[in-house]
Amino acid sequence: MFERFLLAFKLPDLRKKILFVLAILIVFRLVAAIPVPGADPERLRQFLGSNQFFGLLNVFSGGVLENLSIAMLGVGPYITASIIMQLLTMIFPRMKEMYQEEGEAGRARFNQYSRLLTVPLALLQSYALIVVLERQQVLDLSAFGYLTSMITVTAGTMFLMWLGELISEKNIGNGISLLIFAGIVSRLPVDFRNMLADIGALPFPMHLDGAKLPYYLVFLAASLVVVAGVVVITEGQRNIPVSYAKRIRGNRVFGGVETHLPLRVNQAGVIPIIFAISIILFPGLIGSFLTTVPNPTIQTIGNTLVNLLQNQLLYGALYFLFVFLFTYFYTAVTFDPDAIATNVQKQGGFILGIRPGRPTAEFLQRILSRITLFGALFLGVIAILPLLVQAGFQTTAVTIGGTSLLIAVSVVLETLKQIDAQLVMHEYE
């Protein structure tokens, strides 16, 4: 696969696309380094170190919150808007028809609604986050400073959303996923340094902590196992045999061949984990904001919400549940058994032992539900892996969790697949 990636650089148009994507990712990291005026870096580091929720938000956003960047929200509001729009397709048939049956024009309108919904969500989240940081004396803002910071942070989110769409247009990976991937990769040196410092390998000369070293060796071995598991689950599929009847038109014979319909174990990809993180982070941000409101009742509600999310057991259970449910939800959105069965029937195809039409759709739905169960359980376990590591090793220095590994490996595999697909098109040309 990597040989195909190197081969892509020999084709001028593909090389331009890849270099364009790399340039966009560099721009993203430059934007992530531009801070909001009036920040106190030392207080910010102390605050992030003592708050689990904002620490997770910082990891998920690729460290932009740690820099108090103008893009401190990352692409979170856009992901939340996409979740809301996807949920609406399950409630309103007209929305589902626009998304699934109106082709590119319908999807373009659907995406435009998602962009418009991103603006108020970004304004709301930026206001809540700025208020929380100001109450923690991380920021010192006037009334005008509040307004300009909200507009700046919202503009930063919209700019990142635009960068993601530019990447997606080049068909070199999913833009939003690549931005999250770039943020995760950018934190690897920091996470690795923290791990070395925790076992006494830093600063030099080294004073290794023999009690912690075996834990990290086990962690590194487990990471390799997780990467292998992610590759197997991402690439795993069940092939449903499909036969096509012979058709004679004039002197030519069509059909009479056998092929297969691939059903992936992880049909939803990495999207369920990204969705689940966004859903968990949003109420945590609102709860932190409510604790700053000068009203005892509202403060109590905010403290209750924050304390619930700080509970490791409850947080892990909710995280696992959201990932599990979103796996089924996104699979239902992206894979329509009725449409697949109809298309197979129109092309003269059939599954051996299954009647065409509705019985075929029910058969595909039954098979997909079974294999998705395994994929959903795997994603859920990978998602809460950092919590299990921290509980078992009694350390918080390890922030490179299963979620980060899953996103990184899945994005790399998907990007390489898209590059390979474009190489195949060039070979046909």
N, C-alpha and C positions, 0 to 999 in steps of 0.2 A: 504493500500500500504506500509506504513512504517513497519507494522507487517511482511510483506514479506521480507523487507530489513533486519530486525532483524533475521528472519528465515534463511537468506542466510549465516549468520555467523556460523550457526550450521553445514553447509556443508564445509568440509575441502578445497575442490578445489575452491569454490566460495569465501570463507574467504580469501584464499591466493590471489585471483585476486583483491578483494576489498582492502586488505592491500597493495598490490603492487601499485594500483592506488593512494592510499593515500601517499605512500612513494614517488611516482613520483611528486605529487603536492608539497610535502615538499621540494624536490630537486629544483623544479621550484622557490619556494619562496626564497630559499637560493641563487640561481643564481641571482634573482632579487635584492638581497641585496649587491651584489658585484659591487662596483662603478668603473667607468673608471678613471684611474690615472689623476691627474691634475685638478680636478673639484673644483669649489668654491660653496659650498652648499648654502650660504646666497644669492649670486647673482642669483643662480638657482631658489630659492624660489620666489625672487622678479620678475624674468622674467616670471615664470609660472603663478604667480598671476596677472600679467598685460597683458597677452596674451591669448585671448580666444581659439585660435587654439591649441596652445601647452598645454593649460589646458585640453582641450578635449582629446588630444592625451595621456596625462598623465592618465586621468581617464580610457580611453579605454584600455590602456596597463597595467592597474592594479597597477599604481604607480611606475613602473620601471623607468620611465623618471624622476620622482621626486628624485629618488635615483641616477640618472645618471648611471644606471646599465649597465653592459656589454650586457644585453639583452634589451636595451632601446627601440628597435623597436618592441619588442614583437613578435607575429606571423603575424604582418601586411604584410610584404613582401610575405609570403607564401599565405595568403588570396588573395592578389592582383594577384599573379601568378595563383591561382585557378580560379579567375574570368576571367582572360585572356584566360585560357585554356577552360573554359566553353563556353565563347563567340565564340571561334574557332570551337566548335562543331556545332554551328548554321551557320557557314560560310562554313566550309569544310565538305562535307559528309563523307570523309574518317575518320576524327576525330570522328564524331558522331558514325560511325559504330564501331570504335575501343572502344569507351566508353560504348556503349549500347548493342552491339551484339557479342562482342568477349569474354564475360564472365570475369572471374577473371584475366586471362592473359592480356586481353585488358585494364582492369582498372589498373592493375599493371604498364603497360607501360605508360598509361595516367598519373598516379600519379608520375612516374619517370620524365616525362617531366615537371610536375609542380615543382618538387624539383629542377631540373636543372635551370628552369626559376627564381626560388627564389633567386639564388646566385647573378646574376647581379642586380636584383631589390634591394636586401639588400645592396649591395655595393653602388648603386646609392643613396638610401635613407639615408644610414649611412653617406656618404660623405656630402650630403646636410644638414643633421641635425647637424653634427659636425662643419661645417663651420658656420652655423647660431649661434650655441652656442659659438663658438670661437669669433665671431664678437660682441656678447653680453658680452664678457669678463667672460663668465661662465667657459670656458676652456682656458688653456694656453698651446698650443702645438707647437712643432717644426714640420718641414716637415716629419721627421721620425715618430713623434708622430701622425700625421695625418694618415699615412699609417697603423701603428700598431693599432690605434683606429678603423679604418675602418674594418680591418681584424678581430679584436676582437668582434666588434658589429655584424658583419656578421656571425661569428662563433657562437655567442650567439643566433642569430635568428635560425640558422640551428640546434643548440642543442635543442631549444624549439620545433622546428618542429619534431625532432626525439622523444622527450619526448611525444608529442601528438600522434605520430604514435604508440608508445609502449602502450599507454593507449587504443587506438582504437583496437589494436590487442587482447586485453583481453575481448572485447565486453562488457565493463562496461562503457557505454557512449561514446560520440564522444570526442577524445583527445583534439583537438583544442578548442572546445567549453568549455571543462572542465578547460583548462588552463585560458581562458578568465574569466570563472566563478570564479576560484580561485583568480584571480587578483581583480575582483569586490568585492568579499567577504572580501579580505584582507584590502580594503579601508573603509569598513563599520565602524570600530571603529573611524577612523579619521573623516569621514563625520558626524557621530553622535556627536562627540566632537565639531566639528565646529557648528553644529546646536544648541547645548546646550550653547556654548559660545555666539552665535548670539542673543539668547534670554536672556542672562544674568545669566544663570544657572551655568556658570563657570567663573572665579574660585570661590571657596568657600571663604567667605560666599556668598550666592546667592543674586543677585540684579536683579530680573526678570523684563524684559521689557514687560509690560502688553500689549503694542500695537502689539508686534510681536508674542506673545504666541498663540492667536487664529489662526494666519496664519499657524503655525506649527501643531496645532491640526487638522486643516482642511487638511493639507498636509498628515498627518499620516492616517487620515480617507480615503483620496483619494488613498493613497498607498494600503490600504487594498482592496479598490474597484478595483484598477488596477490588483492586484494579483488575485482576484477572476475572473476578466474578462479574464486575460491571461490563467487561468486554463480552463475556459469555451471554449475559442476560440481554445486552444491547443487540448483539448479533443473532441471538437465538430466535428461531422461528419454527412454526409447524407448517408443513406444506400440504395443502389440500389438493388432491389430484382432480383435475378438470379435463373432461374429454369433449371433443368437438365433432359433431356428426359431419359426414361427408355431404357436400353439396356440389351438384353438377350444373354448370352454366355453359352451354354450348359444348365446346370440346375440352373445357378446363374443369378440373376437380378441385374444389376448395374444402378445407377442413380435414377431418379424419386424423387429427393429431391429438396428442395428449400433452398437457402442460400442468402447471400447479399454481395454486393461489397461496402465496405466503402470508401467514398470520404471525406477526411478531409477538414474542413473549412480553416485551415492553413496548407496546404500541404507542404509548403516550410519550416515551422518551424521558427527558429530564424536566419537562414542564410541570408535572405534579409537585415536585419538590420546590421549584421556584414559586409556584402558586401558594403552596402551604406556608413557606417562609413569609411571603407577603401578607397572608391572612393573619398569621401570628403576630407579626411586627406591628400591624396597623392598630389593633386594640391596645397593645402595649404602649404605643406612642400616645394614643388618646388618654390612657390611664395616667401616664406620666404628666400629661398636660393638666388633667383634672386635679392632680395633687397641688397644683400651683394656684388654683382658683380660690379667692378669699371667701369661701363658704364652707362651713364645717361638714354639711351633708355631702356636697360634691367632692370635697377632699376625702371623705370616708369612702365614697364609691371609687375614686381614683386609687386610693391606697389598697383597697380590696382587690381591684383588678390587677394592680402591679404585683401585689404579694402572691396572687394566684399564679401569675406567669413566672414568678421567681421560684415557685415550688418545682423542684426538678422532676418529681414523679408526675405531677399533673401536666407540666410542660411537655415532657416526653410522650405522655399518653395522647395529648392533643396533637402534637406534631405527627406522631405515627398515624393517628386517625385521619387527619387532614390529607396526608400523603396517600393513604390507602383510598380514601374517597375520591380524591382528585384524579387518581390513576384511572378509576372506572369512569369518572365524569369526562375526562379529556379523551379517553378511548371512545366513548359514545359519541363525542362531538366530531372526532376525526375519522371514524370508521362507521359507515352506515351499511349494515348487512342487507337491508332492502335494496339500496341502490346497487350494491355489488351483485346481488342475485339477479336483479333486473338486467343489468349489463351483460352478465354471463348468458342469460337466456336469450337476449336479443342477438348475441353473436353465435347462437346455436350450440352453446356449451352446456354441460350438465355434470354434476357430481355423481359418480357411480353409486347407485342404491338410494339416491335422494331425488324426489320429484322436483322439476324446475319451479321457479316462482317462490311463493311463500314458504314452502317446506325447506327450500335451500337457504332462505334468509334465517329461518329458525335454527337450522343446523349450524350455520356460521356463527350465529349469536351464542349458541350453546358452547361451541368449541372455544370461541373468543373469551367467554366468561371464565372458563376453566383455566386457560393459560394466563389470563390477566390476573387471576387470583394469585398465582405464584409470583408474577411480576410485581404486583402491588405489595405483597408481603416483603419481597426483597427490597424494594424501594423504601418501605417503612423502616426496616431494620437498618439499612444504610443511613437513613436520615437521623436516627437516634444514636448512631454509633459513637459520636463524640461524647454524649452523656454517659454511655456505658464505659468508655475509656476513662473519663474523668472520675467516675465513681469507683472503678476498679483499681486505677493507679493512684488515686488521691492526688491528682495534679491538674492544674488548669493551664499549664504552659502549652499543651497540645491543642491548637486551634485548627489544625489541618484535619478536618473531620471527614466522615464518609460523604457528607453532602458536597463538600468541595471537590473530593476525588471523583464523585459521580458526575458532577457538572463538567469538570475538566476533561475526563475521559470521554464522556458522551459527546461533548462539543467537538473534540478533536476527531472522533470517529465520524460524526455527521459531516464535518467540514471536508474530511478526506473523501468521503463518499460523493459529495457534490463535485469536488474537483475531478474525481475519477469519472463521474457521469459526463462532465464536459469534455474530458479526454476521449471518451468513447464517441461522443458526437463528432469530434474533430476527425477521428479515424474513419467514420462513415463518410464525412465530407471529402 
